[in-house]
Amino acid sequence: MRLTRLSAALVMALAVALPTSAHPAPFSYLDVRLAPSEIAGTLVLHDFDVAHELGLPAADALLDPATLPQHAAAIIALVESRLRMTADGTDLRWEVTGVRPLPDRTAIEVAYRMPVRSAVGHLTIHAALFPYDPIHQTFINIYERDVLTRQEILGATRSTAEYYTGGRQGAVAVFKAFTAAGIHHIAIGPDHILFIIGLLLLGGSVLRLLAIVSAFTVGHSITLSLAAMNIVSPPARIIEPAIALSIVYVGADNLLSSTGARDVRAWIALFFGLVHGFGFASVLREVGLPPRSLGISLFSFNLGVEIGQAIIVVVVASLLALLRARSPVRARQFASAGSVVVMLAGAYWFVQRVW
């Protein structure tokens, strides 16, 4: 947050330094104040940008209190189409309470309120106000109980901000969102899925297989937490090939274990879970961890991963048990063939990620 404030202060200083005859500083300013029954605030837009979007020949006309009302409806329509907010997944409806000129800032202020049915837990803000200008940015201040709790900067490269409030509703929203994110990440991660399947190919009871996968969860939970708190954060160019090598190792260990070696799959899962945890951390960085709910978000994400893994265990273990009951010989053949496929896929990903 400190870096964001310094950045905001710097660009605001530059904005003052720019000559008024040129394009003014390409920034808009959004204040968002959260209350139990509504979200309210102001949006400040430079007259130059608004005039450009409305096709007006002179931006100064918008600073005239007598002229501005003629364009108020068009300004409101512009804002409603370019700036959207959702509260706990529900689109919020704009209610503009005033449009007035700010001559000293060569800007226009739009005051607004958005009714909400209950206290907000998860707020999403999407802003693409002036796409004609690729360097335009929207500075956002979010307040709870009139206390500034978050600052964001949105622009062409990042147009959406996620915010979780500090109360019970926010904690519930974090739990739901990050549990779903954990399940989703397992569902769309073929390397993680193949690693888990590789651990299951030799079979065992459902409880035994769940214990093996839980050891994997313990491993990745440790390194995921370390990376999320910026204690340890190895580069992706090392972690991604290492994940691929872990898949190769699991396939090879299956082939060795089928010849009578001791079953050490739980230890393998624990060790390589440490590696996979750094891969999960990169996903969480993209999602964005809420600073005030760091513990809940990490727990929820790991819980989601565990749920996704448990589903894979139940499905794969059931199919393998069915095959084993019908033909133990074919089950062993399938496990061997599957292990070779796991090794080849891991080798392919390793080469791909290194080169």
C-alpha positions in Angstrom: 0.0 0.0 0.0 2.9 2.3 0.8 4.3 1.9 -2.7 0.9 2.6 -4.2 0.6 5.8 -2.2 4.1 7.0 -3.2 3.2 6.2 -6.9 0.0 8.1 -6.6 1.8 11.1 -5.0 4.4 11.1 -7.7 1.9 11.1 -10.6 -0.2 13.7 -8.9 2.9 16.0 -8.6 3.6 15.4 -12.3 0.0 16.3 -13.1 0.4 19.7 -11.5 3.6 20.3 -13.4 2.1 19.6 -16.8 1.1 22.7 -18.9 -2.6 23.2 -19.0 -2.5 23.9 -22.8 -1.5 20.3 -23.5 -3.3 17.1 -22.7 -3.7 17.2 -18.9 -2.4 14.4 -16.7 -4.3 11.3 -17.9 -5.8 10.3 -14.6 -9.2 9.9 -13.0 -9.9 9.7 -9.3 -12.6 7.5 -7.8 -13.5 7.6 -4.1 -15.5 4.6 -2.8 -17.1 4.7 0.6 -18.6 1.5 2.0 -21.7 1.7 4.3 -24.1 -1.0 5.4 -26.9 0.1 3.0 -25.0 1.8 0.2 -21.7 2.5 -1.6 -21.2 6.2 -2.3 -18.5 8.5 -3.4 -17.2 10.7 -6.2 -15.6 10.3 -9.6 -13.4 13.1 -10.8 -12.7 13.2 -14.6 -10.5 15.7 -16.6 -12.6 17.9 -18.9 -10.2 17.1 -21.8 -11.0 13.4 -21.6 -14.7 13.9 -21.3 -14.8 16.4 -24.1 -12.9 14.0 -26.4 -15.4 11.2 -25.6 -18.4 13.4 -26.2 -17.0 14.9 -29.4 -17.0 18.5 -28.0 -14.7 21.0 -29.8 -13.8 22.9 -26.5 -13.3 21.2 -23.1 -13.6 24.6 -21.3 -17.4 24.6 -22.0 -17.8 21.7 -19.5 -16.4 24.0 -16.7 -19.2 26.5 -17.2 -22.0 25.8 -14.6 -24.5 27.0 -17.1 -23.3 24.7 -19.9 -22.5 21.5 -18.1 -26.1 20.5 -17.3 -26.7 20.2 -21.1 -24.1 17.4 -21.2 -24.8 15.8 -17.8 -26.9 12.9 -19.3 -24.2 12.0 -21.8 -21.5 12.1 -19.0 -23.6 9.9 -16.8 -24.2 7.4 -19.7 -20.4 7.4 -20.4 -19.6 6.7 -16.8 -22.2 3.9 -16.4 -20.8 2.1 -19.5 -17.1 2.4 -18.6 -17.1 1.9 -14.8 -18.8 -1.1 -13.2 -19.0 -2.4 -9.7 -20.3 -5.7 -8.3 -20.9 -6.5 -4.7 -20.8 -10.2 -3.8 -21.4 -11.1 -7.4 -24.3 -8.7 -7.9 -24.0 -5.8 -10.4 -24.6 -2.5 -8.7 -26.9 0.2 -10.1 -25.6 3.7 -10.5 -27.6 6.5 -8.9 -25.8 9.8 -9.8 -26.6 12.5 -7.2 -24.8 15.4 -8.9 -22.5 16.5 -11.7 -20.6 19.7 -11.1 -17.5 21.4 -12.6 -14.2 21.8 -10.7 -12.6 24.7 -12.5 -9.6 24.8 -10.3 -8.8 21.2 -11.3 -10.0 21.6 -14.9 -12.2 18.6 -14.1 -15.8 17.4 -13.6 -17.0 15.7 -10.4 -19.7 13.0 -10.6 -21.2 12.2 -7.2 -23.0 8.8 -6.9 -24.5 6.2 -4.7 -25.2 2.6 -5.2 -27.8 0.9 -2.9 -26.8 -2.5 -1.5 -29.1 -5.0 0.3 -26.6 -5.8 3.1 -23.1 -5.1 4.1 -20.6 -5.9 1.3 -18.1 -8.7 1.7 -16.5 -8.7 -1.8 -16.3 -5.7 -4.0 -15.1 -5.8 -7.7 -14.3 -2.6 -9.5 -13.8 -2.6 -13.3 -12.7 0.7 -14.8 -11.9 1.4 -18.5 -12.9 5.0 -18.6 -10.9 6.4 -21.6 -9.6 3.6 -23.7 -8.6 6.0 -26.4 -5.7 7.0 -24.2 -3.5 3.9 -23.4 -1.7 5.6 -20.5 -4.9 6.8 -18.8 -5.1 5.5 -15.2 -7.8 5.5 -12.6 -6.8 6.1 -9.0 -9.1 4.5 -6.4 -9.5 5.2 -2.7 -11.6 2.7 -0.7 -13.0 3.7 2.7 -14.6 1.7 5.4 -16.2 3.8 8.2 -14.5 6.8 6.7 -11.1 5.2 7.2 -8.9 4.8 4.0 -8.3 1.0 3.8 -7.1 0.4 0.3 -5.7 2.3 -2.7 -5.6 0.9 -6.2 -4.5 2.0 -9.7 -6.3 0.7 -12.7 -5.2 1.2 -16.3 -4.8 -0.5 -19.7 -2.8 -3.4 -18.4 -5.0 -4.0 -15.2 -8.6 -2.8 -15.4 -10.1 -4.8 -12.5 -9.6 -4.6 -8.7 -10.9 -7.0 -6.1 -11.5 -5.8 -2.5 -12.6 -7.8 0.5 -14.0 -5.9 3.5 -12.7 -6.4 7.0 -15.9 -7.7 8.6 -17.6 -11.0 8.8 -19.0 -10.6 5.3 -15.5 -10.1 4.0 -14.2 -13.2 5.7 -17.0 -15.3 4.3 -16.4 -13.9 0.8 -12.7 -14.6 1.1 -13.4 -18.2 2.2 -15.8 -18.8 -0.7 -13.7 -17.2 -3.4 -10.4 -18.8 -2.5 -11.9 -22.3 -1.9 -13.4 -22.1 -5.3 -10.0 -20.9 -6.7 -8.2 -23.9 -5.2 -10.7 -26.3 -6.7 -10.5 -24.5 -10.1 -6.7 -24.5 -10.1 -6.6 -28.3 -9.6 -9.2 -28.8 -12.3 -7.3 -26.8 -14.9 -3.8 -28.0 -14.0 -2.9 -31.1 -16.1 0.5 -31.3 -14.5 -0.9 -31.4 -11.0 -3.6 -33.8 -12.0 -1.1 -36.2 -13.7 1.2 -36.1 -10.6 -1.8 -37.1 -8.4 -2.9 -39.8 -10.8 0.7 -41.1 -10.9 0.6 -41.4 -7.1 -2.6 -43.5 -7.3 -1.7 -46.0 -10.1 -0.3 -48.6 -7.7 -3.7 -48.7 -5.9 -4.5 -49.1 -2.2 -7.5 -48.4 -0.1 -9.3 -45.1 -0.4 -8.1 -44.1 3.0 -4.5 -45.0 2.1 -4.7 -43.0 -1.1 -6.3 -40.0 0.6 -3.4 -40.1 3.1 -0.9 -40.0 0.3 -2.6 -37.0 -1.4 -3.0 -35.3 2.0 0.8 -35.6 2.4 1.0 -33.7 -0.9 -1.3 -31.1 0.6 0.9 -30.7 3.7 3.9 -30.2 1.5 2.4 -27.6 -0.8 0.7 -25.8 2.1 4.1 -25.1 3.7 5.8 -23.6 0.6 2.6 -21.9 -0.6 2.5 -20.0 2.8 6.2 -19.1 2.7 5.9 -17.8 -0.9 2.7 -15.9 -0.2 4.4 -14.1 2.7 7.4 -13.4 0.5 9.7 -15.4 2.8 10.9 -17.8 0.1 10.0 -17.2 -3.5 12.1 -19.2 -6.1 11.8 -18.1 -9.7 9.3 -19.8 -12.0 12.1 -20.8 -14.4 13.3 -23.2 -11.7 10.0 -24.3 -10.2 8.1 -25.2 -13.4 10.8 -27.6 -14.7 11.1 -29.1 -11.2 7.3 -29.8 -11.2 7.7 -31.6 -14.5 10.6 -33.6 -13.1 8.5 -34.6 -10.1 6.0 -36.2 -12.5 8.8 -38.1 -14.2 10.0 -39.4 -10.8 6.6 -40.6 -9.8 6.2 -42.6 -13.0 9.7 -44.1 -12.5 9.0 -44.9 -8.9 5.8 -46.7 -9.8 7.7 -49.0 -12.2 10.3 -49.7 -9.5 7.7 -50.3 -6.8 5.9 -52.8 -9.0 9.0 -55.0 -8.8 8.6 -55.2 -5.0 10.2 -52.0 -3.6 8.8 -50.5 -0.5 5.8 -48.1 -1.0 7.1 -44.6 -0.2 4.5 -42.7 -2.1 3.5 -40.6 0.9 7.0 -39.4 1.4 7.3 -38.7 -2.3 4.0 -36.7 -2.2 5.2 -34.7 0.8 8.6 -33.9 -0.7 7.3 -32.9 -4.1 4.4 -31.1 -2.5 7.0 -28.6 -1.4 7.9 -28.0 -5.0 4.3 -27.8 -6.3 3.5 -25.3 -3.5 5.7 -22.7 -5.1 3.7 -23.3 -8.4 0.4 -22.7 -6.6 1.8 -19.5 -5.2 2.2 -18.0 -8.6 -1.6 -18.5 -9.1 -2.4 -16.7 -5.9 -0.3 -13.8 -6.9 -2.4 -13.4 -10.0 -5.6 -13.7 -8.0 -4.3 -11.2 -5.4 -4.2 -12.0 -1.7 -6.3 -9.8 0.6 -3.8 -8.4 3.1 -6.3 -8.3 6.0 -7.4 -11.9 5.4 -4.2 -13.6 4.5 -4.7 -16.5 6.8 -8.2 -17.2 5.7 -7.3 -16.9 2.0 -4.3 -19.3 2.3 -6.4 -21.8 4.3 -9.3 -21.6 1.9 -7.1 -22.1 -1.2 -5.4 -25.1 0.3 -8.8 -26.5 1.3 -10.0 -26.0 -2.3 -7.0 -27.9 -3.6 -7.6 -30.7 -1.1 -11.2 -31.0 -2.2 -10.2 -31.1 -5.8 -7.6 -33.8 -5.0 -10.1 -35.8 -3.0 -12.5 -35.8 -6.0 -9.7 -37.1 -8.2 -8.8 -39.8 -5.6 -12.4 -41.1 -5.3 -12.9 -41.2 -9.1 -9.5 -42.7 -10.0 -9.4 -45.1 -7.1 -12.8 -46.4 -7.8 -12.0 -47.1 -11.5 -8.7 -48.8 -10.6 -10.5 -50.9 -7.9 -13.1 -52.0 -10.5 -10.4 -52.9 -13.0 -8.4 -54.8 -10.3 -11.5 -56.7 -9.2 -12.2 -57.9 -12.8 -8.6 -58.7 -13.8 -5.6 -58.2 -11.5 -3.3 -58.9 -14.4 -4.8 -56.2 -16.6 -4.7 -53.8 -13.6 -1.0 -54.3 -13.2 -0.5 -53.8 -16.9 -2.6 -50.7 -16.8 -0.5 -49.3 -13.9 2.7 -50.0 -15.7 1.5 -48.4 -19.0 0.0 -45.5 -17.1 3.4 -44.9 -15.3 5.2 -44.8 -18.6 2.7 -42.2 -19.9 3.2 -40.2 -16.7 7.0 -40.3 -17.3 6.7 -39.3 -21.0 4.3 -36.4 -20.2 6.6 -35.2 -17.4 9.6 -35.4 -19.7 7.8 -33.4 -22.4 6.8 -30.7 -20.0 10.4 -30.5 -18.6 11.8 -30.0 -22.1 9.1 -27.5 -23.0 9.7 -25.5 -19.8 13.4 -25.5 -20.0 13.7 -24.6 -23.7 
